[in-house]
Amino acid sequence: MKEDCRSTKPSLNQQPADSNQMCRTLEAVAVVDRHVDMSLKVVVPDNFSDEPNLIPPLNFSMVDNGIFRSGFPDSANFSFLQTLNLCSIICLCPEPYPEANTEFLKSNGIKLFQFGIESYKEPFVNIPEDTVREALRIVLDVRNHPILIHCNRGKHRTGCVVGCLRKLQRWCLSSVFDEYQRFAAAKARVSDQSAECLALHRNN
């Protein structure tokens, strides 16, 4: 198992045992010897280049304990995904899963649940209720945790599924839509929110 690289990095909140004494010492040195080099020196470990490049997928966020959301991950995100110790991934895109992603899942023992929800443009949006209900059943099963839910951009289809989950968690609709809009940004679709609202009421 790889050593957590975070354990080798000092926290910005850590203070020396006697931080006031440290400040006084530095101030005294600066006064006594004006030639002391006070410039910042960064020590780079010898194995710095061996550290994994941890890049999260687009729109990545934690939804709840053991539940995450994001856009479509690619090979640049694999090292980051490994830190999540994922058990399952829910893909909401209908296209065949990329070979590189499939190999990553196999090598890490991650199960793939794929639900082919088409990406519709406003106002022609169609969120299949049975598909969303089945996706929620998988998300709610803790045996599938930790789990990642993703579509292409991690916005609309993922937002609708997460919105239905929030309703099951008894969030008010205004909070559900606020979260949806935060990830959809300027492209929040009124039709998606209307369809989501209808699905929420039917599944309530």
Buried (B, 14 or more C-beta within 10 A) or exposed (E): EEEEBEEEEEEEEEEEEEEEEEEEEEEEEEEEEEEEEEEEEEEEEEEEEEEEEEBBBBBBBEBEEBBBBBBBBBEEBBBBBBBBEBBBBBBBBEEEBEEEBEEBBEEEEBEEBBBEBEBBEEEEBEBBEEBBEBBBEBBEEEEBBBBBBBBBBBBBBBBBBBBBBBBEEEBEBEEBBEBBBEBBEEEBBEBBBEBBBEBBEEEE
